[in-house]
Amino acid sequence: MDSLLSLQTPNNHPPQPQPQPHSPPPGLNPTPLPLPLQPTQTPLLVPKPEPLDDFFSYSQQYPHWFPQQPQPNEFELHAPPFASGSSQEQEDSELYNHFFRVSQLFRTAFSDTLFQNDAVPEPVTPQPQPELQPSLQDSMSHASNSQPEPEPEPEATPEADSRALVAVPPPESLTVAAPANRASKKKELVRVSELSFQEQLHFRGIVRRTRMIYDTIRVLITIEEEKRAAAAAAEKAKKAAAAAAAAAAVSIAAAGAAESTGEYSAAAETTVSVAVPAPESAGEQQSATDIGAGNNPPEAVNNDEAEGKKRLRGDLIAAQMMKKQHLWLNRDKRIVGAIPGIYVGDVFLFRMELCVLGLHGQIQAGIDYLAASMSPNNEPIATSVIISGGYEDDMDQGDVVVYTGQGGQATNSVRQATHQKMESGNLALERSMYHNIEVRVIRGMKYEGAASKSGKIYVYDGLYRITECWFDVGKSGFGVFKYKLVRIEGQAKMGSAILKEAREIRKSGVDFQPMYCLSVDISNGKEKVPVRLFNDIDDIKDPLYFDYGRTTGFPPFVHHQTGTATGCGCVSGCKDECFCSMKNGGEFPYNLQGILVRGKPLIFECGPFCSCPPNCRNRVSQNGMKNRLEVFRSRQTGWGVRSLDLIQAGSFICEYAGVVLTREQAQLLTMNGDVLIYPNRFSERWAEWGDLSPVNPEYQRPSYPSIPPLDFSLDVSTVRNVACYMSHSSSPNVMVQFVLFDHNNLMFPHIMLFAMENIPPMRELSLDYGVADEWTGKLSICNG
């Protein structure tokens, strides 16, 4: 790390550093350096607080697995974010002190005149106030070295004491409690630069674990929402069926009465024929069945919202729970510039995740800044902006942006309704330009594969400098502040540009750089989506010379069923407490969107003996790939794999396919140096996905369904699939999850690959094979 620069003035001392719960790796010793500031000519306005979303007012009952007491933060980059806050007992004590002080002043001021209705109170003679000390040091030395002589207090007369509301104690027993000194709210602005490789890995690991906790909680909340939606739909269907039955009974009774009196008519017949079938209730009952089976969640959610019930927001609840457990990052210090552990091009599915990581602290506003009241130099300083097309006067050309200030918009509109003011975030951007402080730029854009209801994702595009600021008339005829942002050179390619490029590749296929596209589909149609082969480095075409295998080839004895084959009897889709659910420990391994809820030693999916349809929620990995992958040539890793689509955390990617060999067969083939993969060497990264130990100390790692030690290998020397080209990494973004579905032999599970984090398009996929070559960092898949 080169420096941690601190914005401070000679008369403004930074707050004392808080104790670090976890020290950074060796060699990371920040040394604050002063940033040159120039005094301003005019006084600055204190910016108004930004409008917030319903995050802090969003109250939900936490799930049963969430603890009541917060746990210490194991992933904080600096000090815990709430270490400086006062306790409840201290606040109560201060309240009592203030009340007692005011009571004493009330008795002293009005004891002589309170009960004299006709008397005129004497004027209060102001007492001379002590002169203000020139500095904090002088005040402290004065208080410690010299004690001022106490002034003689006037003797209390019996007449005055007798007119008091309460009995006045003797003067020597009177004590006036002074208010306690509150902790300073000022925060230190720091910049982190020139980290070593080990330090980068350290901070990257902290960010990855924090994001994994966020995604884990968010996915678990979707399960709670599914259960609530299914229960609400079932209750509504039950009420509708009861109402339809009651209406049918009334109609039949009326028809019977009319027939007995001889007044039966076509109108009564029509009434009976309409009321008895009750098609709507039958449809709603079927919908409840489908929702219970996990096949129709949107209708349930919409019905729930139509009845006035709030939909569970997993992104908000996850952020709330992590905030309560002090798991938000970068809260004690405000970082200007790059955030350690966050790379250019990182994609975030929800805006609240930006707040959790400290990348952008404002929940709703587009400009994040440190307010003047909290800034060391008493000036607002901007740290990041979000560009998402929310203002009609914005101009985004990638490396150069004309950014419109905040404020003045009409409700739910991008058009200006009033003039903007030089305050809040607008003033912070102007001050950042004045002090030459860079800002982080995050772009919000609609993209395929987004998880939010708006269809928008957020991508970090790097650092920009504010070079110009001016006041102009906008398109709507109102005055707006505009800022010219220029991207700093030497950074990685913008993530938004990579997303657009991946989109063009998906649309054009072979037409995008055709001279380097060796094949549009090396699977030859065996996969549901094509697997592209790309090489713009050399003339090697090795992946074209292998037979492509979509699934793993098992020996015939593996599929031999011992005893009677069993499966679930769910016709429309698996429901809670069905046979396949109980095999997985009483819960389904996936949510309705096919996202893995938590990693387990083994997952049982529905198989050929189950009655459920192919779109059952418990048939995910067996349905094959959904994301378009590309095998590409890399100078660092040789052959690698990347995706042309955005892959959500917890999503299924593909199977690691090959030909299964027993131990005896493997011993014969390894003598010839054939390429073998040993499944028992894969690291147990599945245990990290769904790990709630940071928020729940009673969390236990799943141990059921258990799996015996695996004693087979995969031969990929002649038949392989796209997964065989994934590189090894000690901090992978892909994990191995063992799955059974087409047979019940626990000794031979399928090797399924799932995403451990949100993987943006064109980013290389990596696995932790457990054993890697110490020279190249690549997997040594030969049993040498």
VOGU-3710 file (C-alpha; in Angstrom, 3 decimals, decimal comma):
1> mdsllslqtp> 0,000/0,000/0,000  1,414/3,323/-0,986  -0,521/5,706/1,204  -3,677/6,359/3,082  -4,183/10,069/2,714  -6,249/11,922/5,249  -8,253/15,058/4,636  -7,560/17,170/7,717  -6,821/20,774/8,557  -4,449/22,159/11,239
11> nnhppqpqpq> -7,364/23,081/13,499  -9,301/19,876/12,939  -7,866/16,747/14,487  -9,020/13,380/13,175  -10,836/11,039/15,550  -8,857/8,417/17,413  -8,630/5,111/15,506  -10,802/2,283/16,730  -9,249/-1,081/17,671  -9,008/-3,419/14,716
21> phspppglnp> -10,925/-6,686/15,096  -8,753/-8,386/12,478  -5,428/-7,017/11,402  -4,599/-6,879/7,684  -1,861/-9,059/6,236  1,772/-8,322/7,057  3,204/-5,293/5,382  -0,069/-3,374/5,303  0,778/-0,367/7,452  -1,228/2,689/6,391
31> tplplplqpt> 0,437/6,054/6,879  -1,869/9,068/6,571  -0,597/11,848/4,355  -2,148/15,315/4,293  -4,016/16,330/1,165  -3,226/19,889/0,097  -6,331/21,990/0,601  -6,827/25,648/-0,138  -9,117/27,848/1,913  -12,346/28,810/0,223
41> qtpllvpkpe> -13,353/32,391/-0,233  -17,022/31,963/0,647  -18,647/29,993/3,444  -19,928/26,572/2,387  -23,437/25,326/2,937  -24,022/22,163/4,925  -25,685/19,738/2,505  -29,123/18,459/3,290  -29,577/14,756/3,967  -30,466/12,714/0,919
51> plddffsysq> -33,907/11,093/0,634  -33,771/7,433/1,604  -35,618/4,409/0,334  -37,805/2,303/2,599  -34,746/0,362/3,792  -34,612/1,642/7,363  -38,404/1,625/7,672  -38,676/-1,826/6,126  -39,662/-3,973/9,088  -39,964/-7,713/8,710
61> qyphwfpqqp> -39,880/-10,600/11,137  -36,510/-12,232/10,817  -36,371/-15,972/10,020  -35,878/-18,487/12,800  -32,230/-19,018/11,897  -31,338/-15,358/12,541  -29,916/-14,732/16,061  -31,178/-12,013/18,371  -27,746/-10,805/19,471  -25,332/-9,380/16,896
71> qpnefelhap> -22,108/-11,241/16,260  -18,643/-9,723/15,833  -17,674/-8,859/12,292  -15,108/-11,265/10,911  -14,848/-9,608/7,501  -14,513/-5,880/8,349  -11,760/-4,154/6,447  -11,332/-1,644/9,270  -13,012/-1,105/12,599  -16,589/-2,244/13,295
81> pfasgssqeq> -19,008/0,349/11,884  -20,850/0,943/15,134  -18,001/0,847/17,641  -18,341/4,546/18,404  -22,067/4,503/19,207  -23,248/5,013/22,802  -25,129/2,277/24,627  -28,730/2,481/25,758  -27,675/2,842/29,369  -25,527/5,835/28,533
91> edselynhff> -28,402/7,477/26,657  -30,759/6,927/29,594  -28,166/8,353/31,974  -27,756/11,442/29,791  -31,526/11,885/29,677  -31,764/11,785/33,473  -28,835/14,197/33,782  -30,495/16,696/31,444  -33,803/16,394/33,297  -32,160/16,952/36,671
101> rvsqlfrtaf> -30,201/19,949/35,389  -33,321/21,555/33,897  -35,239/20,906/37,130  -32,568/22,628/39,193  -32,516/25,616/36,860  -36,326/25,820/36,987  -36,367/25,851/40,774  -33,597/28,423/40,983  -35,161/30,826/38,468  -38,832/30,722/39,512
111> sdtlfqndav> -38,843/29,843/43,203  -39,266/33,538/44,259  -42,055/34,467/41,822  -43,950/31,291/41,057  -46,774/31,901/43,562  -46,800/35,746/43,443  -49,432/36,309/40,799  -49,490/40,103/41,272  -45,791/40,604/41,679  -43,548/41,639/38,871
121> pepvtpqpqp> -40,505/39,398/38,549  -37,170/41,062/38,860  -35,090/41,200/35,730  -32,504/38,497/35,359  -29,005/39,879/35,506  -26,802/38,051/33,007  -23,630/36,615/34,479  -20,352/37,219/32,655  -19,362/34,186/30,596  -15,800/32,882/30,582
131> elqpslqdsm> -13,809/33,673/27,465  -13,483/30,939/24,875  -10,151/29,189/24,798  -8,114/29,604/21,628  -7,546/25,885/21,129  -8,382/22,508/22,517  -4,911/22,059/23,988  -5,131/25,352/25,915  -8,501/24,371/27,295  -7,212/20,993/28,434
141> shasnsqpep> -4,128/22,503/30,125  -6,249/25,129/31,831  -8,605/22,522/33,208  -5,792/20,379/34,562  -3,341/22,976/35,946  -5,472/25,767/37,376  -8,809/25,519/39,126  -10,945/28,695/39,170  -12,022/29,867/42,568  -15,703/29,191/43,198
151> epepeatpea> -17,903/32,250/43,524  -19,658/32,750/46,876  -23,184/31,491/46,599  -26,026/33,565/48,132  -27,519/32,142/51,271  -30,948/30,694/50,840  -33,646/32,454/52,864  -36,438/30,514/54,567  -39,030/32,585/52,734  -37,605/31,636/49,358
161> dsralvavpp> -37,289/28,008/50,294  -40,855/27,864/51,566  -42,219/29,023/48,191  -40,421/26,312/46,192  -42,365/23,571/44,434  -40,230/20,929/46,129  -38,020/21,070/49,142  -34,708/22,725/48,275  -31,738/20,774/49,644  -28,857/22,574/51,319
171> pesltvaapa> -26,509/24,410/48,938  -23,610/22,111/49,657  -25,640/19,091/48,483  -26,725/20,616/45,146  -25,099/18,973/42,128  -25,723/19,876/38,507  -24,961/17,055/36,065  -23,194/18,128/32,908  -24,116/16,444/29,646  -21,771/13,672/28,606
181> nraskkkelv> -19,431/14,332/25,717  -20,574/12,482/22,627  -18,173/10,805/20,267  -17,088/12,824/17,287  -19,033/12,132/14,095  -16,195/13,103/11,810  -14,752/10,404/9,606  -11,389/10,045/8,002  -11,084/10,085/4,224  -8,480/7,607/3,026
191> rvselsfqeq> -7,122/6,391/-0,293  -5,699/2,887/-0,772  -3,179/2,318/-3,553  -0,319/0,058/-4,688  -1,323/-3,071/-2,825  0,890/-6,112/-3,087  -0,439/-9,285/-4,671  -0,988/-10,936/-1,297  -2,822/-7,876/-0,003  -5,057/-7,862/-3,067
201> lhfrgivrrt> -5,933/-11,514/-2,450  -6,604/-10,753/1,214  -9,082/-7,969/0,506  -10,612/-9,833/-2,416  -11,317/-12,743/-0,101  -13,034/-10,434/2,399  -15,248/-8,948/-0,302  -16,087/-12,376/-1,747  -17,107/-13,799/1,631  -19,214/-10,742/2,403
211> rmiydtirvl> -20,986/-10,979/-0,938  -21,532/-14,702/-0,445  -23,204/-14,045/2,920  -25,436/-11,445/1,289  -26,444/-13,768/-1,546  -26,987/-16,669/0,862  -29,394/-14,693/3,035  -31,158/-13,268/-0,003  -31,730/-16,725/-1,499  -32,987/-18,093/1,824
221> itieeekraa> -35,468/-15,211/2,004  -36,834/-16,278/-1,387  -37,665/-19,660/0,162  -39,581/-17,899/2,937  -41,405/-15,828/0,321  -42,306/-18,945/-1,669  -43,786/-20,610/1,400  -45,750/-17,502/2,299  -47,033/-17,094/-1,248  -48,091/-20,736/-1,431
231> aaaaekakka> -49,898/-20,494/1,924  -51,653/-17,276/0,868  -52,731/-18,769/-2,458  -54,019/-21,914/-0,762  -55,985/-19,860/1,762  -57,470/-17,712/-0,992  -58,429/-20,782/-2,996  -60,049/-22,286/0,088  -62,118/-19,148/0,682  -63,120/-18,963/-2,978
241> aaaaaaaaav> -64,190/-22,611/-2,981  -66,234/-22,081/0,184  -67,902/-18,995/-1,309  -68,665/-20,851/-4,534  -70,153/-23,776/-2,594  -72,306/-21,424/-0,551  -73,512/-19,642/-3,693  -74,314/-22,970/-5,333  -76,275/-24,105/-2,288  -78,306/-20,906/-2,290
251> siaaagaaes> -79,012/-21,187/-6,004  -80,074/-24,822/-5,709  -82,344/-23,979/-2,780  -83,894/-21,110/-4,744  -84,403/-23,343/-7,761  -86,002/-25,997/-5,621  -88,371/-23,488/-4,069  -89,336/-22,116/-7,482  -89,950/-25,602/-8,834  -92,149/-26,529/-5,887
261> tgeysaaaet> -94,309/-23,455/-6,445  -94,508/-24,078/-10,162  -92,648/-20,914/-11,040  -89,551/-22,576/-12,392  -88,231/-20,530/-15,287  -85,314/-20,315/-17,618  -83,830/-17,601/-15,421  -83,611/-19,932/-12,440  -82,090/-22,614/-14,643  -79,492/-20,172/-15,822
271> tvsvavpape> -78,722/-19,209/-12,227  -78,170/-22,821/-11,234  -75,999/-23,606/-14,243  -73,791/-20,584/-13,615  -73,408/-20,958/-9,870  -72,725/-24,660/-9,510  -69,552/-25,206/-11,583  -67,551/-22,315/-9,993  -64,760/-22,392/-12,583  -62,805/-19,555/-10,944
281> sageqqsatd> -62,453/-21,368/-7,656  -61,317/-24,496/-9,424  -58,724/-22,503/-11,271  -57,502/-20,873/-8,087  -57,304/-24,243/-6,389  -55,174/-25,549/-9,243  -52,989/-22,465/-8,959  -52,440/-23,179/-5,272  -51,403/-26,718/-6,146  -48,962/-25,472/-8,743
291> igagnnppea> -47,481/-22,943/-6,331  -47,093/-25,591/-3,681  -45,299/-27,658/-6,280  -43,121/-24,696/-7,169  -44,331/-24,011/-10,685  -46,215/-20,725/-10,592  -44,808/-18,160/-8,133  -45,567/-14,848/-9,928  -49,334/-15,184/-9,637  -49,082/-15,878/-5,945
301> vnndeaegkk> -46,908/-12,866/-5,376  -49,208/-10,653/-7,411  -52,258/-11,855/-5,499  -50,413/-11,232/-2,281  -49,576/-7,688/-3,339  -53,148/-7,072/-4,517  -54,374/-7,876/-1,011  -52,094/-5,202/0,437  -49,406/-7,495/1,796  -45,806/-6,497/1,318
311> rlrgdliaaq> -43,673/-8,773/-0,760  -40,594/-9,964/1,085  -37,623/-8,032/-0,298  -34,700/-10,398/0,042  -32,191/-7,714/-0,923  -33,413/-5,357/1,815  -33,768/-8,007/4,506  -30,288/-9,373/3,798  -28,793/-5,891/4,105  -30,717/-5,263/7,336
321> mmkkqhlwln> -29,563/-8,502/8,892  -25,942/-7,895/7,936  -26,114/-4,335/9,252  -27,444/-5,605/12,550  -24,552/-8,063/12,742  -21,993/-5,337/11,856  -21,054/-7,027/8,593  -21,140/-3,928/6,398  -17,706/-2,984/5,086  -15,882/0,361/5,023
331> rdkrivgaip> -18,138/2,184/7,465  -15,649/3,674/9,940  -13,553/5,298/7,206  -14,711/6,708/3,897  -12,501/5,536/1,071  -11,872/7,759/-1,916  -10,710/6,016/-5,033  -10,744/2,264/-5,505  -12,185/-0,015/-2,832  -9,765/-2,831/-1,932
341> giyvgdvflf> -11,113/-6,170/-3,095  -13,540/-4,753/-5,689  -12,385/-5,007/-9,295  -13,372/-2,979/-12,329  -16,120/-4,911/-14,068  -17,676/-6,455/-10,951  -21,439/-6,817/-11,338  -24,019/-6,348/-8,584  -27,591/-7,558/-8,952  -29,048/-5,274/-6,282
351> rmelcvlglh> -28,272/-1,720/-5,281  -28,293/-2,573/-1,579  -25,191/-4,683/-2,151  -23,314/-1,502/-3,054  -24,163/-0,138/0,390  -23,112/-3,350/2,153  -19,678/-3,245/0,509  -19,194/0,503/0,923  -18,925/1,058/-2,815  -21,841/3,507/-2,813
361> gqiqagidyl> -23,408/4,410/0,514  -26,604/6,124/-0,643  -29,635/3,879/-0,875  -31,509/6,096/-3,329  -29,453/9,164/-4,265  -27,066/8,985/-7,195  -24,275/10,980/-5,519  -22,566/9,518/-2,467  -20,594/11,997/-0,412  -19,273/12,727/3,036
371> aasmspnnep> -21,306/15,552/4,557  -19,587/18,702/5,778  -20,582/17,937/9,367  -18,673/14,641/9,139  -15,806/15,747/6,915  -12,422/16,459/8,526  -12,078/19,752/6,623  -15,756/20,751/7,120  -16,424/20,500/3,384  -18,593/17,908/1,631
381> iatsviisgg> -16,555/15,496/-0,493  -18,079/13,228/-3,165  -16,849/9,637/-3,326  -19,002/7,912/-5,977  -21,811/8,452/-8,467  -24,297/6,122/-10,145  -25,116/6,697/-13,802  -28,363/4,997/-14,725  -30,130/7,384/-17,099  -32,203/9,015/-14,404
391> yeddmdqgdv> -31,697/12,563/-15,743  -32,605/13,761/-19,213  -29,556/16,032/-19,497  -26,947/13,287/-18,920  -24,525/12,496/-21,752  -22,638/9,204/-21,438  -19,861/8,481/-23,920  -18,069/5,878/-21,811  -14,720/7,455/-20,977  -16,252/10,962/-20,881
401> vvytgqggqa> -19,505/11,687/-19,079  -21,502/14,895/-18,674  -23,222/14,195/-15,372  -26,253/16,190/-14,243  -26,504/17,213/-10,627  -29,246/16,000/-8,329  -32,556/17,568/-7,380  -35,334/19,440/-9,153  -37,070/16,485/-10,750  -40,801/15,891/-10,840
411> tnsvrqathq> -42,176/12,910/-8,970  -41,614/9,639/-10,838  -40,194/11,467/-13,838  -36,821/12,164/-15,431  -37,856/15,704/-16,409  -36,807/18,709/-14,396  -39,534/20,645/-12,571  -37,458/23,256/-10,688  -33,984/24,727/-10,676  -31,209/22,780/-9,006
421> kmesgnlale> -29,320/24,224/-6,053  -25,646/24,155/-5,173  -26,049/22,017/-2,074  -25,813/18,417/-0,905  -24,332/16,156/-3,578  -23,980/18,986/-6,097  -21,771/20,931/-3,713  -19,812/17,765/-2,891  -19,001/17,187/-6,574  -17,831/20,782/-6,929
431> rsmyhnievr> -15,589/20,415/-3,867  -14,166/17,148/-5,179  -13,329/18,899/-8,445  -11,705/21,748/-6,507  -9,517/19,363/-4,491  -8,841/17,077/-7,517  -10,362/14,041/-5,795  -11,453/11,185/-8,064  -14,871/9,540/-7,790  -16,012/5,981/-8,396
441> virgmkyega> -18,481/5,496/-11,248  -21,106/2,753/-11,120  -23,407/2,313/-14,083  -26,916/0,970/-13,721  -28,239/-0,712/-16,841  -30,927/-3,165/-17,848  -29,401/-6,491/-18,784  -30,464/-10,045/-19,532  -30,277/-12,302/-16,493  -30,951/-9,600/-13,906
451> asksgkiyvy> -32,555/-10,723/-10,647  -34,275/-7,493/-9,606  -37,846/-6,656/-10,537  -36,652/-3,665/-12,574  -34,341/-5,838/-14,665  -31,405/-3,584/-13,813  -27,887/-4,488/-12,719  -24,994/-2,331/-11,504  -21,444/-2,573/-12,800  -18,359/-0,846/-11,405
461> dglyritecw> -16,566/1,031/-14,211  -13,576/2,489/-12,384  -12,353/5,957/-11,353  -13,126/9,303/-13,001  -11,944/12,845/-12,371  -14,238/15,866/-12,409  -12,648/18,347/-14,764  -15,412/20,937/-15,285  -18,511/22,224/-13,534  -21,039/24,728/-14,892
471> fdvgksgfgv> -24,644/25,862/-14,577  -26,768/25,409/-17,688  -30,380/25,422/-18,822  -31,634/21,879/-19,234  -33,950/20,380/-21,806  -36,984/21,141/-19,673  -36,053/24,831/-19,354  -34,801/24,712/-15,770  -31,319/25,367/-14,502  -29,149/22,319/-13,797
481> fkyklvrieg> -25,563/21,823/-12,683  -23,418/19,799/-15,053  -20,113/18,069/-14,359  -17,660/16,680/-16,867  -16,199/13,354/-15,705  -13,156/11,926/-17,506  -12,014/8,352/-16,890  -8,505/7,964/-15,503  -6,164/6,127/-17,875  -4,402/2,862/-17,070
491> qakmgsailk> -7,446/1,034/-15,695  -9,004/-2,225/-16,802  -11,614/-2,161/-19,520  -14,977/-0,779/-18,435  -17,387/-3,441/-17,253  -20,318/-1,813/-19,052  -18,391/-1,967/-22,334  -17,681/-5,675/-21,789  -21,356/-6,330/-21,131  -22,309/-4,630/-24,386
501> eareirksgv> -19,614/-6,542/-26,264  -20,888/-9,877/-24,894  -24,370/-8,928/-26,003  -23,113/-8,274/-29,546  -21,349/-11,640/-29,603  -24,544/-13,418/-28,594  -26,460/-11,654/-31,340  -23,943/-11,965/-34,164  -22,341/-15,332/-33,332  -19,647/-16,172/-35,869
511> dfqpmyclsv> -19,900/-12,742/-37,458  -18,101/-11,217/-34,451  -14,368/-11,445/-35,282  -14,853/-14,473/-37,583  -11,129/-14,918/-38,223  -10,608/-15,915/-34,551  -13,779/-17,962/-34,061  -12,642/-21,540/-34,710  -16,061/-23,062/-34,071  -19,502/-21,762/-33,250
521> disngkekvp> -20,342/-24,956/-31,341  -17,762/-27,563/-30,354  -20,564/-29,648/-28,788  -22,052/-30,265/-32,249  -25,557/-29,689/-30,950  -25,256/-31,957/-27,913  -25,733/-29,031/-25,544  -28,916/-26,964/-25,479  -26,832/-23,854/-26,135  -23,753/-23,613/-28,385
531> vrlfndiddi> -20,235/-23,716/-26,970  -17,995/-21,303/-28,875  -14,251/-21,812/-29,514  -12,173/-18,629/-29,779  -8,427/-18,160/-30,286  -6,837/-14,825/-31,175  -3,367/-15,709/-29,861  -1,977/-18,652/-31,867  -3,004/-21,422/-34,280  -3,659/-24,207/-31,751
541> kdplyfdygr> -7,010/-25,980/-32,213  -6,789/-28,832/-29,714  -10,413/-28,692/-28,437  -11,609/-29,605/-31,923  -9,844/-32,988/-31,766  -11,776/-34,396/-28,783  -15,164/-36,062/-28,736  -17,625/-33,944/-26,840  -19,553/-35,665/-24,052  -22,514/-33,836/-22,547
551> ttgfppfvhh> -22,846/-36,095/-19,476  -20,613/-38,492/-17,620  -20,388/-42,059/-18,887  -20,828/-44,553/-16,039  -20,137/-48,305/-16,189  -23,242/-50,471/-16,652  -23,117/-51,860/-13,109  -23,670/-48,349/-11,689  -27,206/-48,216/-13,082  -28,092/-51,654/-11,727
561> qtgtatgcgc> -30,893/-51,131/-9,211  -30,811/-53,175/-6,048  -34,317/-53,727/-4,726  -37,414/-51,865/-5,769  -36,822/-48,512/-7,424  -38,720/-45,686/-5,745  -39,559/-42,123/-6,645  -41,971/-39,354/-5,790  -45,583/-39,509/-6,919  -45,960/-35,770/-7,562
571> vsgckdecfc> -47,788/-35,425/-10,880  -47,840/-31,650/-11,327  -44,536/-31,006/-9,525  -42,810/-31,802/-6,268  -44,435/-30,455/-3,115  -43,222/-30,010/0,428  -42,653/-33,219/2,356  -42,696/-35,376/-0,755  -40,401/-38,376/-1,080  -37,626/-36,505/-2,915
581> smknggefpy> -37,807/-33,633/-0,428  -37,322/-36,019/2,482  -34,311/-37,584/0,749  -32,701/-34,116/0,820  -33,303/-33,639/4,529  -36,857/-32,299/4,334  -36,148/-29,349/2,040  -35,656/-28,756/-1,638  -32,100/-27,929/-2,699  -33,227/-25,198/-5,140
591> nlqgilvrgk> -35,640/-22,285/-5,099  -38,198/-21,720/-7,830  -35,646/-19,933/-10,025  -33,280/-22,924/-9,905  -30,786/-21,257/-7,562  -28,964/-23,542/-5,144  -30,114/-22,704/-1,614  -27,155/-24,188/0,267  -24,366/-26,585/-0,526  -24,594/-30,167/0,756
601> plifecgpfc> -22,424/-33,262/0,606  -24,899/-34,763/-1,853  -28,107/-33,647/-3,566  -30,861/-35,984/-4,763  -32,738/-34,716/-7,793  -35,874/-36,332/-9,139  -35,061/-39,263/-11,397  -36,619/-41,576/-13,991  -38,820/-43,270/-11,387  -40,455/-40,007/-10,273
611> scppncrnrv> -43,838/-38,900/-11,629  -43,050/-35,169/-11,716  -42,652/-33,352/-15,071  -39,330/-32,189/-16,569  -39,910/-28,616/-15,298  -40,117/-29,770/-11,670  -38,217/-27,527/-9,270  -36,078/-30,522/-8,237  -34,774/-31,105/-11,783  -32,112/-28,478/-12,381
621> sqngmknrle> -28,657/-29,836/-13,184  -29,981/-32,797/-15,190  -31,609/-30,395/-17,664  -28,228/-29,243/-18,936  -26,574/-25,902/-19,622  -28,484/-22,658/-19,956  -25,620/-20,177/-20,231  -23,619/-19,784/-23,424  -20,010/-20,676/-22,640  -16,882/-20,060/-24,671
631> vfrsrqtgwg> -13,564/-21,888/-24,670  -10,888/-19,293/-25,351  -7,116/-19,137/-25,614  -5,379/-17,207/-22,815  -1,753/-16,170/-22,377  -1,987/-16,727/-18,621  -3,886/-20,013/-18,354  -3,593/-21,626/-21,774  -7,140/-22,690/-22,494  -9,864/-21,166/-20,354
641> vrsldliqag> -13,647/-20,938/-20,122  -15,798/-17,823/-19,899  -19,480/-17,111/-20,246  -21,237/-14,882/-22,738  -24,153/-14,538/-20,310  -24,453/-13,090/-16,826  -24,385/-15,970/-14,323  -26,099/-15,415/-10,996  -24,568/-16,715/-7,790  -25,883/-20,184/-7,010
651> sficeyagvv> -26,822/-20,943/-10,621  -26,026/-24,234/-12,303  -23,344/-23,935/-14,988  -22,533/-27,369/-16,389  -21,429/-30,897/-15,520  -17,810/-31,967/-15,351  -18,071/-34,828/-17,836  -15,787/-37,662/-18,780  -15,576/-41,453/-18,745  -15,731/-43,045/-15,275
661> ltreqaqllt> -12,936/-45,461/-14,435  -12,653/-47,747/-11,450  -9,465/-47,890/-9,413  -8,158/-50,905/-11,324  -8,836/-49,295/-14,691  -7,226/-46,035/-13,570  -4,058/-47,816/-12,464  -3,664/-49,318/-15,911  -4,249/-46,075/-17,789  -2,022/-43,911/-15,610
671> mngdvliypn> 0,940/-46,017/-16,633  0,580/-44,449/-20,090  0,219/-40,914/-18,696  -3,422/-40,529/-19,650  -5,298/-37,540/-18,359  -7,431/-38,361/-15,291  -9,553/-36,290/-12,933  -10,007/-37,452/-9,334  -13,302/-36,201/-7,818  -12,168/-36,833/-4,245
681> rfserwaewg> -9,481/-34,173/-4,671  -11,904/-31,341/-5,322  -12,011/-28,985/-2,350  -15,276/-28,827/-0,412  -16,210/-25,344/-1,554  -19,872/-26,361/-1,407  -19,720/-25,815/2,372  -19,109/-22,085/1,830  -22,327/-21,587/-0,127  -25,120/-21,208/2,406
691> dlspvnpeyq> -22,810/-20,802/5,393  -24,689/-18,705/7,971  -22,102/-18,905/10,753  -21,219/-15,176/10,470  -24,823/-14,247/11,346  -25,803/-17,309/13,369  -23,216/-18,874/15,723  -25,417/-21,967/16,091  -25,227/-22,749/12,385  -23,936/-26,235/11,646
701> rpsypsippl> -22,453/-27,381/8,393  -24,802/-29,761/6,527  -23,834/-33,400/6,965  -26,896/-35,029/5,376  -27,236/-36,610/2,885  -23,838/-38,120/3,542  -21,611/-39,580/0,874  -18,906/-42,275/1,159  -15,326/-41,627/0,024  -15,239/-41,501/-3,754
711> dfsldvstvr> -12,995/-44,089/-5,329  -13,266/-43,435/-9,038  -11,684/-41,156/-11,626  -12,701/-39,443/-14,829  -10,848/-40,101/-18,051  -10,916/-36,976/-20,233  -8,202/-38,046/-22,659  -10,612/-38,790/-25,504  -14,081/-37,621/-24,383  -14,573/-34,381/-22,510
721> nvacymshss> -16,827/-31,349/-22,304  -16,397/-27,607/-21,776  -15,757/-27,946/-18,018  -12,451/-29,723/-18,618  -10,909/-26,459/-19,832  -11,597/-24,541/-16,611  -8,468/-23,349/-14,844  -7,478/-23,896/-11,242  -7,701/-21,100/-8,677  -7,304/-20,890/-4,909
731> spnvmvqfvl> -10,126/-18,319/-4,879  -12,504/-19,802/-7,458  -15,833/-18,503/-8,656  -17,170/-22,002/-9,418  -17,737/-24,856/-6,955  -18,364/-28,600/-7,218  -21,654/-30,069/-5,957  -22,228/-33,835/-6,140  -25,688/-34,784/-7,482  -27,585/-38,054/-8,028
741> fdhnnlmfph> -30,614/-38,379/-10,291  -30,364/-41,220/-12,838  -29,232/-43,917/-10,387  -28,965/-44,463/-6,637  -25,355/-45,597/-6,350  -23,800/-43,242/-3,793  -20,287/-44,216/-4,911  -20,719/-42,631/-8,352  -22,358/-39,187/-8,206  -22,401/-36,616/-10,988
751> imlfamenip> -19,923/-33,721/-10,672  -22,047/-30,616/-11,117  -20,638/-27,083/-11,209  -22,412/-24,077/-9,653  -21,493/-20,392/-9,491  -20,168/-19,152/-6,138  -20,651/-15,495/-7,032  -22,201/-13,281/-9,671  -20,014/-13,887/-12,706  -20,147/-11,139/-15,365
761> pmrelsldyg> -19,847/-12,015/-19,045  -16,350/-12,595/-20,458  -14,821/-13,284/-17,016  -12,888/-16,537/-16,763  -14,409/-19,389/-14,777  -12,146/-21,120/-12,284  -12,272/-24,198/-10,042  -10,393/-25,306/-6,959  -9,133/-28,726/-8,043  -7,351/-29,200/-4,743
771> vadewtgkls> -3,985/-30,026/-6,381  -2,187/-27,590/-8,664  1,178/-27,364/-10,324  3,416/-25,166/-8,190  5,163/-23,700/-11,219  2,280/-22,717/-13,463  -0,622/-22,564/-11,051  -2,536/-24,791/-13,464  -4,095/-28,086/-12,521  -1,786/-31,029/-12,798
781> icng> -4,438/-33,467/-13,982  -1,957/-36,157/-14,914  -1,319/-38,653/-12,145  2,408/-38,266/-12,193
//
